[in-house]
């Protein structure tokens, strides 16, 4: 029998832990560099100097979960322009321009995770993932822009807001480094503090390897009844050639595993057909179908099982064809040699998006959510930011108008998968 004193002690530990209560930081006053002992502070690079206008990072050690973050932007001494990103370059707040003395307080939700599932299991990370900001023991905020200025940060655990878990490959993942980006790391910008996006995608994965590396196990360990699970696969699945592989057997079977396990846990599942590759036909007018019958297999499983589908396959085809053979290069990682540090060769990647392309695909996802049956997506539809004006891939945003200050973390190594 548990004694009353032990119950009181446990309650005190839960309610008094600095990891579980609100933590606030006044950045107008000196703050330390991050250390394990301190558990908070400036991170990744040196602390900004007084009146500095250079980008900086600030980290707070917290347990796995969703966190409501409130930041007060602006400076008493100068005009400012600040963009806020979290963890592995997730876009939370587009650049906010403020006059000298003006402030703006903005709230958003950030999912923080570690590989641990339970005492006996962890996600089987790829070697490079062990250094990713997405998988460490801290919540990291990146303050970028032409003149970033931050006065105050508050971080507080949130156990109520719905979560959208993203499962997929390199077209979904939070790409850690410039110049690569994927739609999953741009979507948080459109949901603010009403829905939390938890992106579990990773480059090179198939539906089968996602399951095999226990990534769905981790999702389900964190999922609350009513949360959403979005799945985009197909790019890498079509390259599996073992016995039984193929769109209509292993791929379809693995998709059914996702459906059954998510629904059993009380979640709601949605499929996204794979984004197109920039592969034009000889006329340079039309995109070739390079995904074989994998999109059709995904549609067939979804129809049979009553799973909603967002047609990224169709929308990205329209997007590329609208931009044209040359213009579509501006949405992908096509850069001349010397654009990024250590880049001695041109980059010409026709699968992986740059920040502009990822941002446009994220808007396709949000537009797709708005078109879903309300009985499935009402929670998400009500949570879409009021400034979202819809999206038509036949009328994409002008690449010249897109603003994305580069992060200091760059790596021109092509992500796994194609």
C-alpha positions in Angstrom: 0.0 0.0 0.0 1.4 3.4 -1.0 1.8 5.8 1.9 0.3 9.3 1.9 3.8 10.8 2.3 5.0 9.0 -0.8 1.9 10.2 -2.8 2.5 13.8 -1.6 6.2 13.5 -2.6 5.3 12.2 -6.1 2.8 15.0 -6.5 5.4 17.6 -5.5 8.0 16.2 -7.9 5.5 16.3 -10.8 4.2 19.8 -10.1 7.5 21.4 -9.1 9.8 20.0 -11.8 11.2 22.9 -13.8 10.7 20.8 -17.0 6.9 20.7 -16.5 6.1 24.2 -15.4 6.3 27.4 -17.4 9.9 28.6 -18.0 10.5 32.3 -18.9 13.6 34.0 -20.1 14.3 37.7 -20.3 16.6 38.2 -23.3 17.1 41.9 -22.5 19.2 40.7 -19.7 22.4 38.5 -20.0 21.7 34.8 -20.5 24.3 32.0 -20.3 25.5 29.7 -23.1 23.6 26.4 -23.0 25.0 23.8 -20.7 23.6 20.5 -19.5 23.9 21.7 -15.9 22.0 24.9 -16.6 19.5 23.4 -19.0 18.9 26.6 -21.0 20.8 29.3 -22.8 22.2 30.5 -26.1 23.1 27.5 -28.3 24.7 26.4 -31.6 26.7 29.7 -32.0 27.9 32.5 -29.8 25.5 34.6 -27.8 24.5 37.8 -29.7 26.3 40.9 -28.7 24.5 44.0 -27.4 22.7 45.6 -30.4 23.8 42.7 -32.6 21.7 42.0 -35.7 23.0 38.5 -36.4 20.9 35.3 -36.1 21.1 33.3 -32.9 19.7 30.2 -31.2 18.3 29.6 -27.8 17.6 26.2 -26.2 15.7 24.9 -23.2 15.9 21.3 -22.0 12.5 19.7 -21.8 10.9 16.2 -21.8 9.3 14.9 -24.9 5.9 16.5 -25.8 4.3 19.6 -27.2 5.2 23.0 -26.0 3.4 26.3 -26.2 6.1 28.9 -26.9 5.5 32.6 -26.6 8.0 35.1 -27.9 8.1 38.9 -27.7 9.9 40.4 -30.6 11.3 43.9 -31.1 13.9 46.2 -29.7 13.8 49.5 -27.7 17.0 50.6 -29.5 16.4 49.8 -33.2 14.1 48.6 -35.9 13.9 44.8 -36.3 13.1 42.1 -38.7 12.8 38.6 -37.1 11.9 35.2 -38.4 11.4 32.3 -35.9 12.2 28.7 -36.7 12.3 25.8 -34.3 14.3 22.6 -33.9 15.5 21.5 -37.4 14.5 24.6 -39.3 10.7 24.3 -38.8 9.1 27.6 -39.9 7.0 28.9 -37.0 6.8 32.7 -37.7 7.5 34.5 -41.0 9.6 37.6 -40.8 8.1 40.2 -38.5 9.1 43.8 -39.2 8.9 46.3 -36.3 9.8 49.9 -35.9 12.2 51.0 -33.1 10.4 50.6 -29.7 7.6 48.5 -31.1 7.0 44.9 -30.0 4.9 41.9 -31.1 4.1 38.9 -29.0 3.4 35.6 -30.9 2.5 32.2 -29.7 3.1 28.9 -31.4 3.3 25.1 -30.7 6.5 23.1 -31.0 6.8 19.3 -30.7 10.0 18.1 -29.0 11.1 14.5 -29.1 13.9 12.0 -28.4 14.5 8.5 -29.8 13.2 6.8 -26.6 9.9 5.0 -26.8 10.0 3.2 -23.5 12.5 1.5 -21.2 13.2 -1.2 -23.7 12.8 0.4 -27.1 14.0 3.4 -29.1 13.7 4.6 -32.6 16.5 3.1 -34.8 17.9 6.4 -36.0 20.2 6.7 -39.0 23.8 7.6 -37.9 23.5 11.2 -39.2 20.2 11.7 -37.2 22.1 11.5 -33.9 23.3 15.1 -34.4 20.0 16.5 -35.6 18.3 19.2 -33.5 15.0 17.2 -33.9 16.2 14.3 -31.8 18.1 15.8 -28.9 17.0 16.5 -25.3 16.2 20.2 -25.8 13.8 22.5 -27.6 15.8 24.9 -29.8 14.6 28.1 -31.3 16.3 29.9 -34.2 15.9 33.6 -34.5 16.8 34.7 -38.0 16.1 37.6 -40.3 17.9 40.7 -41.5 17.8 42.2 -38.0 16.5 39.8 -35.4 15.5 41.1 -32.0 13.9 39.1 -29.1 12.9 40.4 -25.7 11.3 37.5 -24.0 10.7 33.7 -24.4 8.2 31.6 -22.4 8.0 27.8 -22.8 5.2 25.8 -21.3 4.0 22.2 -21.7 0.8 21.7 -23.7 -1.2 18.5 -23.3 -4.4 19.7 -24.9 -3.8 20.9 -28.4 -4.3 18.3 -31.2 -1.2 17.0 -32.9 -0.6 16.1 -36.6 2.1 13.5 -36.9 3.8 13.4 -40.3 5.2 10.1 -41.6 7.2 10.0 -44.8 10.5 10.5 -46.6 12.8 13.2 -47.8 10.0 15.2 -49.3 8.3 15.4 -45.9 11.2 15.5 -43.3 12.4 18.6 -41.5 15.6 18.9 -43.5 18.4 19.8 -41.0 20.5 21.9 -43.3 20.4 24.5 -46.1 19.7 24.4 -49.0 17.3 21.5 -48.7 13.8 21.8 -47.3 10.5 19.8 -47.3 6.9 20.7 -46.9 6.6 19.2 -43.4 8.9 21.9 -41.9 6.8 24.7 -43.5 3.4 23.5 -42.5 3.6 24.6 -38.8 3.6 28.3 -39.9 -0.1 27.9 -41.0 -1.4 26.5 -37.6 0.2 28.8 -35.0 -0.9 27.9 -31.5 -3.9 25.7 -32.3 -2.4 22.6 -33.8 1.1 21.1 -33.2 2.9 19.5 -36.1 5.2 16.6 -35.2 7.3 15.6 -38.2 8.7 12.1 -38.0 9.7 11.8 -41.6 13.2 11.0 -42.6 15.1 10.9 -45.9 15.3 7.6 -47.8 12.5 5.8 -45.9 9.8 3.6 -47.3 6.6 2.7 -45.6 8.3 -0.6 -44.6 11.5 0.9 -43.2 9.5 3.6 -41.3 7.7 0.7 -39.6 10.9 -1.4 -39.2 12.8 1.5 -37.5 10.0 1.8 -34.9 9.1 5.3 -36.0 5.4 4.5 -36.0 5.8 3.0 -32.5 7.2 6.3 -31.3 4.3 8.2 -33.0 1.7 5.9 -31.3 3.5 6.3 -27.9 2.9 10.1 -28.1 -0.5 10.1 -29.9 -3.7 11.2 -28.1 -7.1 9.9 -29.2 -8.3 12.3 -31.9 -4.8 13.2 -33.1 -4.0 13.0 -36.8 -1.4 10.9 -38.7 -0.5 12.0 -42.2 1.4 9.6 -44.5 3.3 10.3 -47.7 5.2 7.4 -49.2 6.0 6.0 -52.7 9.3 7.7 -53.8 11.5 5.1 -52.3 9.1 2.2 -52.1 9.2 1.8 -55.8 12.9 1.0 -55.7 12.5 -2.1 -53.4 13.0 -5.3 -55.4 12.9 -8.2 -52.9 10.5 -11.0 -53.1 7.0 -9.7 -52.6 7.8 -6.1 -53.1 5.7 -4.0 -55.3 2.9 -1.4 -55.2 0.0 -3.9 -54.8 1.5 -6.3 -52.2 4.1 -5.1 -49.7 3.4 -1.4 -50.2 -0.3 -1.8 -49.9 0.1 -4.2 -47.0 2.3 -1.7 -45.2 -0.2 1.1 -45.7 -2.9 -1.1 -44.2 -0.6 -1.6 -41.1 -0.5 2.2 -40.7 -4.3 2.4 -41.0 -5.0 -0.4 -38.5 -2.5 0.7 -35.9 -3.4 4.4 -36.0 -7.1 3.7 -35.7 -6.6 1.2 -32.9 -4.8 3.9 -31.0 -7.7 6.4 -31.5 -6.0 8.4 -34.2 -7.3 9.7 -37.6 -5.2 8.8 -40.6 -4.8 10.6 -44.0 -2.7 9.8 -47.1 -0.9 12.2 -49.4 0.1 10.9 -52.8 3.9 11.4 -53.5 5.1 14.7 -54.9 6.2 14.6 -58.5 9.8 14.5 -59.6 10.9 17.3 -62.0 11.1 15.0 -65.0 9.8 16.6 -68.2 9.0 14.8 -71.4 10.8 15.6 -74.7 8.5 18.5 -75.3 9.6 20.1 -72.1 5.9 20.9 -71.5 4.6 18.0 -69.4 5.8 16.0 -66.4 6.4 12.3 -66.9 4.9 9.8 -64.5 7.9 8.3 -62.7 6.2 6.7 -59.7 4.8 3.7 -61.6 1.6 2.5 -60.0 2.4 3.5 -56.4 0.1 6.5 -56.3 -2.7 4.3 -57.7 -2.0 1.7 -55.1 -2.2 4.3 -52.3 -5.5 5.6 -53.7 -6.9 2.1 -53.9 -6.0 1.3 -50.3 -7.5 4.6 -49.2 -10.7 4.1 -51.0 -11.1 0.6 -49.7 -10.4 1.6 -46.1 -12.1 5.0 -46.1 -9.0 7.1 -45.7 -9.0 10.7 -47.0 -6.4 11.6 -49.6 -4.6 14.8 -50.5 -3.4 14.7 -54.1 0.1 16.1 -53.9 0.9 14.0 -56.9 -1.5 16.0 -59.1 -0.9 19.4 -57.6 2.9 19.2 -57.9 2.5 18.2 -61.5 0.5 21.3 -62.2 3.0 23.4 -60.1 6.0 22.2 -62.1 4.3 22.6 -65.5 3.1 26.1 -64.6 6.6 27.2 -63.7 7.9 25.5 -66.8 11.1 23.6 -67.6 13.5 26.3 -66.5 11.4 28.1 -63.9 10.7 24.9 -62.0 14.4 24.6 -61.2 13.8 27.5 -58.8 11.7 25.3 -56.6 14.3 22.6 -56.2 17.9 22.4 -55.2 19.5 23.8 -58.4 22.4 26.1 -57.5 25.7 26.9 -59.3 29.0 25.9 -57.7 30.0 28.2 -54.9 26.5 29.2 -53.7 27.1 27.5 -50.3 30.2 27.0 -48.3 32.3 24.1 -49.5 30.1 23.5 -52.6 32.6 23.0 -55.4 30.1 21.5 -57.9 26.7 22.6 -59.2 23.7 21.2 -57.5 21.0 19.8 -59.8 18.5 17.8 -57.8 15.1 17.2 -59.4 13.5 15.5 -56.4 14.3 17.6 -53.3 12.8 21.0 -52.8 14.5 24.2 -51.7 12.7 26.4 -49.1 10.6 28.1 -51.8 9.4 24.8 -53.3 8.8 23.3 -49.8 6.8 26.4 -48.8 4.6 26.1 -51.9 4.0 22.4 -51.4 3.0 23.1 -47.7 0.4 25.5 -49.0 -0.9 22.7 -51.2 -1.3 20.5 -48.1 -3.2 23.2 -46.2 -5.4 23.9 -49.3 -6.0 20.1 -49.4 -7.0 20.1 -45.7 -9.6 22.8 -46.3 -11.2 20.7 -49.1 -11.6 17.6 -46.9 -14.9 16.4 -45.4 -15.5 18.4 -42.3 -16.5 15.3 -40.3 -12.8 14.3 -40.6 -10.9 17.5 -40.7 -13.1 20.1 -38.8 -10.5 20.5 -36.1 -7.7 21.2 -38.6 -9.9 23.4 -40.8 -10.8 25.7 -37.8 -7.1 25.9 -36.8 -5.8 27.2 -40.2 -4.3 30.6 -39.8 -6.6 33.4 -40.8 -4.1 34.9 -43.2 -4.1 31.7 -45.3 -5.8 32.8 -48.6 -6.0 29.4 -50.3 -3.7 28.0 -52.9 -3.9 27.1 -56.6 -0.8 25.3 -58.0 -1.6 26.7 -61.4 -0.9 30.2 -59.9 2.1 29.7 -57.6 3.7 32.5 -55.6 6.5 34.4 -57.3 9.9 32.9 -56.3 11.3 36.4 -56.2 8.9 37.4 -53.5 9.8 34.5 -51.2 11.8 35.4 -48.1 14.0 32.8 -46.4 17.1 33.9 -44.5 19.5 31.0 -44.7 20.3 29.2 -41.4 23.9 28.9 -40.4 23.7 25.1 -40.7 24.5 24.1 -44.3 25.3 20.8 -45.9 25.1 20.2 -49.7 25.2 16.4 -49.4 22.2 15.1 -51.2 19.6 13.5 -48.9 18.9 9.8 -49.1 16.3 8.8 -51.6 15.3 10.1 -55.0 
